[in-house]
Amino acid sequence: MTGTTNRAGELVLLLALSTLWGASYTFIKIGVETIPPVTLIAARTLIAGSILLAIIRWRGLSLPRDQQSWGRFLFQACLNSVIPFTLIAWAQQTTDAGLATILNSTSPIFAFLLTALMTRHESVTGRKLFGVVAGLLGICLIVGVGALDGIGHQLWPQLAIVAATICYAGAAIFGKSFKGLDPVMPAAGSLICGAAILVPASMVIDQPWALAPTASSVLALLALSAFSTALAFVIYFRLVQTLGSVGTTAQAYLRVPIGVAIGVMFLGETLTAAAWVGLACVIAGVIAMTVPARKNG
C-alpha cells in the first residue's frame, strides 16, 4: 500500500510540474513583450536562484562547496536553463505560446532516444516505447492538424524550440547524477550558475537599466521565476530520482491537455471527439512511462 501511495504522490507532483511549466510559455510570451529575451531569462534565473538560496538557509542547510559539485551544477545549468530558456524566450517573440508548448512537448521522445542509443541508464522497455508513441499521437489528436499550420512558417524560431527540447531531454538524463542530494540543492546550484552566465550577458547585450517594462511583463517575470522555475525545479529534481528521466519528461505531454482543460473550464472552449481520444492517449502514455514494472516474486 505504501508503494502505491508513494507512486500516486509522485504522479500528483508530475501533474503539478506539468502545470507550472505549461504556464511558463504564457508568462514568457507576456514577459518578452517589453523585456528582451536574455534579460528576461537572466532575471528569471537570478530571482529563482535567490528564492531557493533563501529557502536553503531558512532550513539550516548549505550548498556543497566542492569544485566537482559546482562543475556539475554548471553543466546542468547549461542544459536545463541557460541554453533552452534563452532559445525559447527568443523564439516566443514571434511564436505563439500554444505552438511553443506543442513543439516542446516532444522532450520524452528525445529522452527515450538518448537513453536507448547512448546512456542506457534506464531499461528501454516496450511499454516505454508505447508511452512515447501514445503521447505523441494524443498530442496530434488534441491540437488537430489545423493547429500545426504555423509550423514551417517561421523555421528558425521553431528549430530553436526543438533544440531547447533536446537540451531538456539531456538535462533529465544528467539530472540522475544528483542522486543522494536534497532536490533543492541541484535546483539552486544550477540556477545560480545560470544567473552567473546570463546576468553579465544581459548587461552587455540589453543594458537592462535603460529598459521600461510594463507592469504585466514584470508580474509575468515574477510568476515565471517563483512558480515556473524555483518551485518547478525542486519538484523536477525530485521526480528525476523517483520516476527516472523518461518518466519525468512525460510532464511535457501533460502540458497540452492541461492547457486544453484550462480553456474548457475558464474560457468556455469545447473539445472535439478527436481531442477527447487524444487526452486518453496522453494519459495512457504517461502511465506507461511512469508506472514501474512489477517485480517477479
N, C-alpha and C positions, 0 to 999 in steps of 0.2 A: 504493500500500500504506500509505503514511504517513497519508493522509486517512482510510482505513478504520480504521486503528489508533487514530487520534485520536478518531474518532466512537465506536468501541467503548469507549474510555476515558470519554468524556462520558456514555455510556449507563450505564456502571458507577456513575459519580458520581450520575446521576439515580436509580438504584436505591438508592444509599446515602442520598440525601436523602429519598427516599420512606420508607425505613425509620426514619430519625431523626425525621422529622415525624409518621410514623404512630404511633410510640411516644409522642409528646408528649401525645396525648389520654389515654393511661393514666396518665402522670406527672401531668398536670393533675388528673385525677379523684382520684388519691390525695392530691395536694397540697391541694386545696380542702376536703378533709375536716376539716382543722384550721387551715388558713391562709386568710384571706379573699382573694377574687379580686384586688383591687387590690394588696394586699401581696405576694401570690404573684408577680404579673407584674412588680411593681416590683423585687423581689429577683431575678427571672429576668433582667431586662434589665441590672441592675446587676452581677450576677455574671458574666454572659456578656460584657458590655462590658469589664469589668475583665480577664477572661481574654484577650480579643483585644488589649486595650491592652498587656498584658504581652508578648504574642507579637510585636506590632509593635516594641516597644522591644528585645526579645531579638534580633530580626532587624536591628536597627540602623536602622530606618525611623522616620518620624514622620508623624503625621496632617496633612492640609492645614490651613493656618491662615487661609485667606481666608474672608471672610464668605459669599461665594456658595456655596462648597462646604458650609459648615455649614448654610446655609439649605436646600440640597438634602438633606442628611443628616436635618434636622428633618422635612421633608416626607415623606421615605421612612420615617422612624420612625413617623409617624402612620399611614401606610398599611400598614406591614409589622409593627408591633409594638404600639404604644400602643393603637390602637382595636381591631384584631382579637384580640390576645392577651387584652385585658380582657373583650371581649364573649364569647369562647369560655370563659374561666375562669368568668365569671358564669353562663353558660348551663349549664356542666357541673356546677353544684351540683345540678341537677335533671335533667340529660340524660345518658344513658349514653354512654360513650366510643365505642362502636361506631356509634351513631346520629350522634354529632358527626362522626366520621370520614366517614360516608356523606354527610351534608349538606355538609361542607366539601370533598368531592371534586369538586364541580361548578365549581371555580375555572377549569379550562381553558375551560369554556363561556363564562364571563364575560370571560376574557381574549380569547377569539376574537371575541366580540361587540363588546367595546370597541375591539379592533384594527380590526374590519371597519367599524364605524359611526363611530368618532371619530378615532383616531390614524393608522391606515393606514400604520404604520411597517414592517409586515411584509406580504408578499404574502398575500392571502386566497385560498388555492387550494382546489380541490375535494377534494384529498387531506386537507387540514387539517380541512375540514368533515366528511369521512368519519371522521377520527380522533376528533373531538368526539362524533359520534353513536355510533360503535362503542364508545368508552369508557363513555359513559353507559349504553348497552344492556348492556354487560358488567357494570357495577355492579348494575344491576337484576336480572340473572340470578344474580349471585353472592349477593346478600343475600336475594333472594326477596321476594315480596310480603309475607309474614308479618313480615319484619324491619322493614318500614316501618309496621307497625301503630301505632307510637308517634307517628308524625308527626301533628301537629294537636292532640294531647292537651295539649301544653304549647307553645302557639303562640309566645309572646314569646321564650322561650329559643331556640327553633328559628329564628325570624326573625333573632335576634341572630347565630346562627352563619352564616346565609346572608349577612347584612350583612358579617360578617367575611370571608367568601369573596370578596365583591365587592371589599373592600379589598385582599385578596391579589392579585386579578387586576390592579387598578390599580397595585399595588406592582411587579409583574413588568414591567409596561409602562414605568413611570417608571424602574425599575432600569436600563433600557438607557442612560440618560443618564450612567451612571458608566463608560462605555467608556473604556479607557485607564488606569483606576485599578486598582491591585492589589486583588483581590476582598476582602481583609481590611480595606481602608480604609472602604468604604461599610458593611460589616458592623459594624465597630467604631463608626464615627461615628454610624450610625443607632441603635445600641443605647445609646450614651452619651446621645444626645439623648432617647431613650425613657426612660432612667433619670432624667434631669433633670426630666422631666414627672411620672413616676409615683411617685418616692420622696417628694416633698413631698405628693402626693395621698394616699399611704399613711399618712403621718404624721398628716394631718388626719382621714382617714376611719376608719382602723382602729387607730390608736395601737399599732403593732406591738410596742412594748416590753412591752405588757401581755398579749401572746399566749403560749400554751403549746402549740406544735405538737408532734405526735408524731414519733418518730424516722422512721417510714415517710414522713410528709409532708416532712420535711427532706431525706431521701435522694432522694425523688422530685423535689423542687425542685432539688437539686444536679445530678441526672442531666438534668433538663429544661434547666437553664442551660448545662451544659458540652457536652452532646452534641446535644440537640434545638434548641439556639439558637446557641451560639458556633460549633461545628463546622458545623452545618447552614447558617448564614448565609454562611460563607465559600464553601461549595460552591454555594449558591444564586446568589450574585452572579457566580461564575464561569460557571455554566450560563446565566444570563440573557444573557451576551455570546456564548456559543458555540452555544446551542440556540435562543435567542430567547425572548420572553416566553410565547408559546403553547406552545412545546416544553417550557420549564421547568415550566410549570404542569401538564404531563402527569404529574408526580410525584404529583399529587393522586389520579389514577386508580390509580396503583400502590399506594397505601396500603391499599386494600381487599383486593386479592389477597395482599398481604404479611401482613395480619392473618389471612386465611384460612389461609395457609401455616403461620404460627406455630401456629395452632390444630391443624392436622393433625399437625405434627411433634412438638409438645410437650404438647398436651392430648388427643391421641387422637381429635380430631374427624374427621368424614368429610364429603366433598363430594358433593353431588348431581350428576347428569349435567348439569343446567342450569348449575350453578356452574362445571363444567369448561369448558362452552361460553362462559360469561361470562369466565373467565380468558383464553381465546383471543381474545375480542373486545377485552378490555382491552389485551392485548399488541399486537394489530393496530392499535388506536387510538393507542397510544404510538408505535409505529414510524411510522405515518402522519404524526404531528405532529412527529417529531424527525429523521427521516432527510431530508437535503437533496435537493432535486430535481437530477437530472443536468443539467449544462450542455451545450448543443449544441456540437459541435465539440470 
